[in-house]
Amino acid sequence: MGAKAKIEKFWTGDPIDSLRVNPGFSLADVDTTSTPGFDGKKKHSVEALRKGASIFRHQQEMFFAGSQDGDERKVLLVLQAMDTSGKGGIVRHVVGAADPQGIDHLAFKAPTKAELSHDFLWRIRKQLPGAGRIGVFDRSHYEDVLITRVRELFPLETIDERYDEINAFEQELTDDGTTVIKVMLHISSDEQKSRLAERLDRPDKYWKYNPGDVDERLHWPAYQEAYQVALERTSTTAAPWFVIPADHKWYARLAVQHLLIDALTRMELSWPEADYDIKTEKARLRAS
């Protein structure tokens, strides 16, 4: 039984097409409370995520093992979102199911002075995953066309050129054997406000609260516009965007897991063949 068949009972349909950003896409039309393709509730998601984790873990180990046998393919998962959208939960509950030796996780912060002295993609190129590895970017090169646009940190002409540079860069990645999965976790302003309020109500969440998040909230419409432009300009055949409704954290985790399983399934992975004589090694081991 294939990987998809093992979890299909939890889905009423394949959500990938409905999540993909295609021509004519409108971010404003996305219902952030919806659960495309999944007909269950939160209580049903627990089993679905658990079964999916088992499949993903198996596939990721096979993917990593293949790199020891010369398979040069890689995976890059890009997570973009407004603050509190659940990127950390995706890393812990979805990617965290895999063997950490095959995962590269990086949370990009504001560029340093040294990084600013280079092209904006310079620091990104340094962190790309190697063969057999799944790289996870918590924020990414898209910050350079999102916050820079909203805060008007660069001339609009410079930002406009970056969309084309990003497309060329991601085409280069796919040509080199990297499967690029770009995810925007889309929450509503009201849901973000609720999550920020929870952080202020719970001492165990204080460390997650950043006063700057409220400052960014004041630019909510501008961020939605910046995302709309970025999604339109950089969702390509080689590296499409997927917008995942994220007011329900449990659904967002299931959807990202589904995207990862789908990407690895399409690779038609197999275990490396032994490069030694098995019978001889069994005999040697018995005699040792």
Sine and cosine of phi, psi and omega as CSV:
sin_phi,cos_phi,sin_psi,cos_psi,sin_omega,cos_omega
0.00,0.00,0.76,-0.65,-0.03,-1.00
-0.95,0.31,0.24,-0.97,-0.05,-1.00
-0.86,0.51,-0.70,0.72,-0.03,-1.00
-0.90,0.43,-0.65,0.76,-0.03,-1.00
-0.88,0.47,-0.53,0.85,-0.04,-1.00
-0.93,0.36,-0.39,0.92,-0.03,-1.00
-0.88,-0.47,0.04,1.00,-0.12,-0.99
-0.90,0.44,-0.41,0.91,-0.03,-1.00
-0.91,0.41,-0.30,0.95,0.00,-1.00
-1.00,0.04,-0.13,0.99,-0.07,-1.00
-0.85,-0.53,0.65,-0.76,0.07,-1.00
-1.00,0.08,-0.19,0.98,0.01,-1.00
-0.08,-1.00,0.18,-0.98,0.03,-1.00
-0.98,0.19,0.89,-0.46,-0.09,-1.00
-0.98,0.19,-0.14,0.99,-0.17,-0.98
-0.86,0.51,-0.73,0.68,-0.01,-1.00
-0.90,0.44,-0.60,0.80,-0.03,-1.00
-0.97,0.26,-0.35,0.94,0.01,-1.00
-1.00,-0.03,-0.37,0.93,-0.07,-1.00
-0.94,0.34,0.63,-0.77,0.05,-1.00
-1.00,0.09,0.92,-0.39,0.01,-1.00
-0.92,-0.39,0.18,-0.98,0.04,-1.00
-0.80,0.60,0.68,-0.73,-0.01,-1.00
1.00,0.00,0.02,1.00,-0.02,-1.00
-0.89,0.46,0.63,-0.78,0.06,-1.00
-0.77,-0.64,0.89,-0.46,0.01,-1.00
-0.88,0.48,-0.57,0.82,-0.04,-1.00
-0.91,0.41,-0.35,0.94,-0.02,-1.00
-1.00,0.04,-0.10,0.99,-0.04,-1.00
-0.98,0.18,0.81,-0.58,0.08,-1.00
-0.99,0.13,0.94,-0.33,-0.10,-1.00
-0.93,0.36,-0.21,0.98,0.03,-1.00
-0.99,-0.11,-0.03,1.00,-0.07,-1.00
-0.98,0.20,0.27,-0.96,-0.01,-1.00
-0.71,-0.71,0.93,0.37,-0.09,-1.00
-0.78,0.63,0.81,-0.59,0.08,-1.00
1.00,0.07,-0.26,0.97,-0.05,-1.00
-0.91,-0.42,0.87,-0.49,-0.11,-0.99
-0.99,-0.12,-0.08,1.00,-0.04,-1.00
-1.00,0.04,-0.04,-1.00,0.04,-1.00
-0.94,-0.33,-0.09,-1.00,-0.02,-1.00
-0.83,0.56,-0.65,0.76,-0.04,-1.00
-0.89,0.45,-0.48,0.88,0.02,-1.00
-0.99,0.16,-0.36,0.93,-0.07,-1.00
-0.94,0.34,-0.42,0.91,-0.05,-1.00
-0.88,0.47,-0.76,0.66,0.02,-1.00
-0.93,0.38,-0.64,0.77,0.00,-1.00
-0.88,0.48,-0.69,0.73,-0.01,-1.00
-0.92,0.39,-0.63,0.78,0.00,-1.00
-0.90,0.43,-0.72,0.70,0.00,-1.00
-0.92,0.39,-0.63,0.78,0.04,-1.00
-0.90,0.44,-0.60,0.80,0.01,-1.00
-0.88,0.47,-0.64,0.77,0.01,-1.00
-0.89,0.45,-0.67,0.75,0.01,-1.00
-0.92,0.38,-0.73,0.68,0.00,-1.00
-0.87,0.49,-0.68,0.73,0.00,-1.00
-0.87,0.49,-0.69,0.73,0.02,-1.00
-0.89,0.45,-0.72,0.69,-0.01,-1.00
-0.91,0.42,-0.67,0.74,-0.03,-1.00
-0.90,0.43,-0.61,0.79,0.04,-1.00
-0.91,0.42,-0.65,0.76,0.03,-1.00
-0.91,0.42,-0.64,0.77,0.02,-1.00
-0.88,0.47,-0.73,0.69,0.02,-1.00
-0.90,0.43,-0.68,0.73,0.00,-1.00
-0.88,0.48,-0.60,0.80,-0.01,-1.00
-0.88,0.48,-0.51,0.86,0.00,-1.00
-0.92,0.38,-0.40,0.92,0.04,-1.00
-0.96,0.26,-0.22,0.98,-0.03,-1.00
-0.92,-0.39,0.29,0.96,0.11,-0.99
0.99,-0.17,0.01,1.00,0.04,-1.00
-0.96,0.27,0.87,-0.49,-0.11,-0.99
-1.00,-0.09,0.10,1.00,-0.07,-1.00
-0.95,0.32,0.46,-0.89,-0.01,-1.00
-0.66,-0.75,0.24,-0.97,0.09,-1.00
-0.76,-0.65,0.69,-0.72,0.09,-1.00
-0.83,-0.56,0.89,-0.46,0.07,-1.00
-0.98,-0.21,0.89,-0.46,0.01,-1.00
-0.97,-0.22,0.84,-0.54,0.02,-1.00
-0.93,-0.38,0.90,-0.43,0.04,-1.00
-0.85,-0.53,0.59,-0.81,-0.01,-1.00
-0.07,-1.00,0.27,-0.96,0.20,-0.98
-0.95,0.32,0.33,-0.95,-0.02,-1.00
-0.87,0.50,0.56,-0.83,-0.02,-1.00
0.96,0.27,0.20,0.98,-0.08,-1.00
-0.98,0.22,-0.17,0.99,0.08,-1.00
0.96,-0.27,0.34,0.94,0.01,-1.00
-0.88,0.47,-0.67,0.74,0.00,-1.00
-0.88,0.48,-0.62,0.78,0.03,-1.00
-0.91,0.41,-0.58,0.82,0.06,-1.00
-0.89,0.46,-0.71,0.71,-0.02,-1.00
-0.89,0.45,-0.69,0.72,-0.05,-1.00
-0.95,0.30,-0.76,0.65,-0.19,-0.98
-1.00,-0.02,-0.34,0.94,0.00,-1.00
-0.96,-0.30,-0.92,0.40,-0.01,-1.00
-0.90,0.43,-0.53,0.85,-0.03,-1.00
-0.90,0.44,-0.21,0.98,0.04,-1.00
-0.97,0.26,-0.27,0.96,-0.06,-1.00
-1.00,0.03,0.20,-0.98,0.07,-1.00
-0.93,0.36,0.87,-0.50,-0.07,-1.00
-0.88,0.48,-0.36,0.93,0.00,-1.00
-0.93,0.37,-0.25,0.97,0.02,-1.00
-0.96,-0.29,0.22,0.98,-0.06,-1.00
-0.86,-0.50,0.70,-0.71,0.13,-0.99
-0.88,-0.47,0.89,-0.45,-0.03,-1.00
-0.89,-0.46,0.76,-0.65,0.01,-1.00
-0.65,-0.76,0.77,-0.64,0.08,-1.00
-0.97,-0.22,0.95,-0.31,-0.04,-1.00
-0.97,0.26,0.76,-0.65,0.05,-1.00
-0.96,-0.27,-0.11,-0.99,0.07,-1.00
-0.86,0.51,0.67,-0.74,-0.04,-1.00
-0.89,0.45,0.56,-0.83,0.04,-1.00
-0.98,0.20,0.15,-0.99,0.04,-1.00
-0.87,0.49,-0.64,0.77,0.01,-1.00
-0.90,0.45,-0.66,0.75,-0.01,-1.00
-0.93,0.36,-0.56,0.83,0.01,-1.00
-0.93,0.37,-0.29,0.96,0.02,-1.00
-0.98,0.19,-0.11,0.99,0.01,-1.00
-0.92,-0.39,0.13,-0.99,0.15,-0.99
-0.84,0.54,0.54,-0.84,-0.12,-0.99
-0.89,0.45,-0.34,0.94,0.03,-1.00
-1.00,0.01,-0.09,1.00,-0.08,-1.00
-0.86,0.51,-0.75,0.66,-0.05,-1.00
-0.95,0.33,-0.42,0.91,0.03,-1.00
-0.94,0.34,-0.71,0.71,-0.02,-1.00
-0.86,0.50,-0.54,0.84,-0.03,-1.00
-0.93,0.36,-0.32,0.95,-0.11,-0.99
-0.93,-0.36,0.20,0.98,-0.04,-1.00
-0.93,0.37,0.57,-0.82,-0.03,-1.00
-0.94,0.35,0.50,-0.87,0.07,-1.00
-1.00,0.01,-0.05,-1.00,-0.04,-1.00
-0.85,0.53,0.71,-0.70,0.05,-1.00
0.97,0.24,0.14,0.99,-0.07,-1.00
-0.92,-0.40,0.47,-0.88,0.10,-1.00
-0.95,-0.31,0.91,-0.41,0.04,-1.00
-1.00,-0.04,0.68,-0.74,0.02,-1.00
-0.85,-0.53,0.88,-0.48,0.06,-1.00
-0.97,-0.22,0.93,-0.36,0.11,-0.99
-1.00,0.04,0.99,-0.17,-0.29,-0.96
0.95,0.31,0.22,-0.97,-0.18,-0.98
-0.21,-0.98,-0.40,-0.92,0.06,-1.00
-0.90,0.44,-0.24,0.97,0.00,-1.00
-0.96,0.29,-0.29,0.96,0.12,-0.99
-0.85,0.52,-0.46,0.89,-0.07,-1.00
-0.98,0.18,-0.03,1.00,0.16,-0.99
-0.80,-0.61,0.09,1.00,0.02,-1.00
-0.96,-0.30,-0.96,0.28,-0.02,-1.00
-0.90,0.43,-0.54,0.84,0.02,-1.00
-0.92,0.40,-0.54,0.84,0.04,-1.00
-0.96,0.28,-0.71,0.71,-0.03,-1.00
-0.91,0.42,-0.69,0.72,-0.05,-1.00
-1.00,0.03,-0.01,1.00,0.02,-1.00
0.80,0.60,0.74,0.67,-0.04,-1.00
-0.99,0.17,-0.35,0.94,0.04,-1.00
-0.70,-0.72,0.36,-0.93,0.07,-1.00
-0.86,0.52,0.56,-0.83,-0.03,-1.00
-0.85,0.53,-0.54,0.84,0.01,-1.00
-0.89,0.45,-0.63,0.78,0.02,-1.00
-0.91,0.41,-0.71,0.71,0.00,-1.00
-0.90,0.44,-0.64,0.77,-0.01,-1.00
-0.88,0.48,-0.62,0.79,0.03,-1.00
-0.92,0.40,-0.49,0.87,-0.07,-1.00
-0.93,0.37,-0.48,0.88,0.03,-1.00
-0.86,0.50,-0.71,0.70,0.01,-1.00
-0.92,0.40,-0.60,0.80,0.04,-1.00
-0.90,0.43,-0.63,0.78,0.03,-1.00
-0.91,0.42,-0.69,0.73,0.02,-1.00
-0.87,0.49,-0.67,0.74,0.01,-1.00
-0.92,0.40,-0.64,0.77,0.01,-1.00
-0.89,0.45,-0.72,0.69,-0.03,-1.00
-0.95,0.33,-0.51,0.86,0.11,-0.99
-0.91,0.42,-0.63,0.78,0.07,-1.00
-0.87,0.49,-0.66,0.75,0.02,-1.00
-0.89,0.45,-0.74,0.67,-0.02,-1.00
-0.91,0.41,-0.58,0.81,0.05,-1.00
-0.90,0.43,-0.43,0.90,-0.01,-1.00
-1.00,-0.05,0.17,0.99,0.09,-1.00
1.00,-0.07,0.30,0.95,0.03,-1.00
-0.98,-0.18,0.79,-0.61,0.14,-0.99
-1.00,0.03,0.89,-0.46,-0.05,-1.00
-0.98,-0.18,0.87,-0.50,0.03,-1.00
-0.91,-0.42,0.94,-0.34,-0.06,-1.00
-0.96,-0.29,0.84,-0.53,-0.09,-1.00
-0.84,-0.54,0.78,-0.63,0.23,-0.97
-0.96,-0.29,0.86,-0.51,0.09,-1.00
-1.00,0.04,0.92,-0.39,-0.18,-0.98
-0.97,-0.25,0.93,-0.37,0.06,-1.00
-0.91,-0.42,0.28,-0.96,0.04,-1.00
-1.00,0.08,0.31,-0.95,0.05,-1.00
-0.89,0.46,-0.62,0.78,0.00,-1.00
-0.91,0.42,-0.64,0.77,0.00,-1.00
-0.92,0.38,-0.64,0.77,0.04,-1.00
-0.89,0.46,-0.66,0.75,0.01,-1.00
-0.87,0.50,-0.66,0.75,0.01,-1.00
-0.90,0.43,-0.66,0.75,-0.02,-1.00
-0.94,0.35,-0.60,0.80,0.06,-1.00
-0.92,0.39,-0.64,0.77,0.02,-1.00
-0.89,0.46,-0.62,0.79,0.02,-1.00
-0.89,0.46,-0.62,0.79,0.01,-1.00
-0.91,0.42,-0.49,0.87,0.02,-1.00
-0.99,0.11,-0.32,0.95,0.00,-1.00
-1.00,0.01,-0.28,0.96,-0.10,-0.99
-0.86,-0.51,0.88,-0.48,0.01,-1.00
-0.82,0.57,-0.52,0.85,0.00,-1.00
-0.97,0.23,-0.05,1.00,0.03,-1.00
-0.92,-0.39,-0.08,1.00,-0.03,-1.00
-0.81,0.59,-0.63,0.77,-0.08,-1.00
-0.90,0.43,-0.35,0.94,0.00,-1.00
-1.00,0.08,-0.31,0.95,-0.10,-1.00
-0.98,0.18,0.70,-0.71,0.04,-1.00
-0.78,-0.62,0.90,-0.45,0.00,-1.00
-0.80,0.60,-0.45,0.89,0.01,-1.00
-0.91,0.42,-0.37,0.93,0.01,-1.00
-0.89,0.45,-0.57,0.82,0.03,-1.00
-0.93,0.36,-0.61,0.79,0.05,-1.00
-0.86,0.50,-0.67,0.74,-0.01,-1.00
-0.94,0.35,-0.52,0.85,0.05,-1.00
-0.85,0.53,-0.53,0.85,0.00,-1.00
-0.91,0.42,-0.29,0.96,0.00,-1.00
-0.96,-0.28,0.36,0.93,-0.09,-1.00
-0.78,0.62,-0.79,0.62,0.00,-1.00
-0.86,0.52,-0.63,0.78,0.00,-1.00
-0.92,0.40,-0.60,0.80,0.04,-1.00
-0.92,0.39,-0.64,0.77,0.03,-1.00
-0.89,0.46,-0.63,0.77,0.04,-1.00
-0.92,0.40,-0.67,0.74,0.00,-1.00
-0.90,0.43,-0.64,0.77,0.06,-1.00
-0.91,0.42,-0.68,0.73,-0.01,-1.00
-0.84,0.54,-0.71,0.70,0.00,-1.00
-0.91,0.42,-0.71,0.70,-0.01,-1.00
-0.89,0.46,-0.67,0.75,0.01,-1.00
-0.91,0.42,-0.68,0.74,0.01,-1.00
-0.90,0.44,-0.69,0.72,-0.13,-0.99
-0.99,0.17,-0.39,0.92,-0.15,-0.99
-0.82,-0.57,0.19,0.98,0.13,-0.99
-1.00,0.01,0.96,-0.28,-0.11,-0.99
-0.87,-0.48,0.17,-0.98,0.07,-1.00
-0.88,0.48,-0.64,0.77,-0.03,-1.00
-0.94,0.33,-0.63,0.78,-0.07,-1.00
-0.62,-0.79,0.98,0.20,-0.02,-1.00
-0.96,0.28,0.40,-0.92,0.14,-0.99
-1.00,-0.03,0.52,-0.85,0.15,-0.99
-0.82,-0.57,0.85,-0.53,0.04,-1.00
-0.98,-0.17,0.88,-0.47,-0.09,-1.00
-0.95,-0.33,0.88,-0.48,0.10,-1.00
-0.84,0.55,0.79,-0.61,-0.18,-0.98
-0.80,-0.60,0.28,0.96,0.10,-0.99
-0.90,0.43,-0.49,0.87,0.12,-0.99
-0.98,-0.18,0.96,-0.27,-0.03,-1.00
-0.84,0.54,-0.62,0.79,-0.05,-1.00
-0.89,0.45,-0.58,0.81,0.02,-1.00
-0.95,0.32,-0.66,0.75,0.00,-1.00
-0.85,0.53,-0.65,0.76,0.01,-1.00
-0.91,0.42,-0.68,0.73,0.03,-1.00
-0.89,0.46,-0.67,0.74,-0.06,-1.00
-0.92,0.40,-0.68,0.73,0.03,-1.00
-0.91,0.41,-0.66,0.75,0.06,-1.00
-0.85,0.53,-0.67,0.74,0.01,-1.00
-0.88,0.48,-0.68,0.74,0.01,-1.00
-0.89,0.45,-0.67,0.75,0.01,-1.00
-0.92,0.40,-0.71,0.70,0.01,-1.00
-0.88,0.47,-0.66,0.75,0.01,-1.00
-0.88,0.47,-0.70,0.72,-0.01,-1.00
-0.89,0.47,-0.69,0.73,-0.02,-1.00
-0.95,0.30,-0.57,0.82,0.04,-1.00
-0.89,0.46,-0.66,0.75,-0.01,-1.00
-0.90,0.43,-0.33,0.94,0.01,-1.00
-0.98,0.22,-0.21,0.98,-0.01,-1.00
0.77,0.63,0.85,0.53,-0.08,-1.00
-0.94,0.34,0.42,-0.91,0.10,-1.00
-0.52,-0.85,0.37,-0.93,0.02,-1.00
-0.96,0.27,0.61,-0.79,0.04,-1.00
-0.89,0.46,0.60,-0.80,0.08,-1.00
-0.96,0.27,0.51,-0.86,0.05,-1.00
-0.91,0.41,0.69,-0.73,0.04,-1.00
-0.98,-0.19,0.47,0.88,0.04,-1.00
-0.60,-0.80,0.24,-0.97,0.01,-1.00
-0.99,0.12,0.90,-0.43,-0.11,-0.99
-0.90,0.44,-0.70,0.72,-0.02,-1.00
-0.88,0.48,-0.67,0.74,0.00,-1.00
-0.89,0.45,-0.67,0.74,-0.03,-1.00
-0.93,0.36,-0.57,0.82,0.06,-1.00
-0.90,0.43,-0.66,0.75,0.01,-1.00
-0.91,0.41,-0.66,0.75,0.01,-1.00
-0.89,0.45,-0.65,0.76,-0.01,-1.00
-0.91,0.41,-0.68,0.74,0.03,-1.00
-0.87,0.49,-0.58,0.81,-0.06,-1.00
-0.99,0.11,-0.14,0.99,-0.08,-1.00
-0.99,0.17,0.00,0.00,0.00,0.00
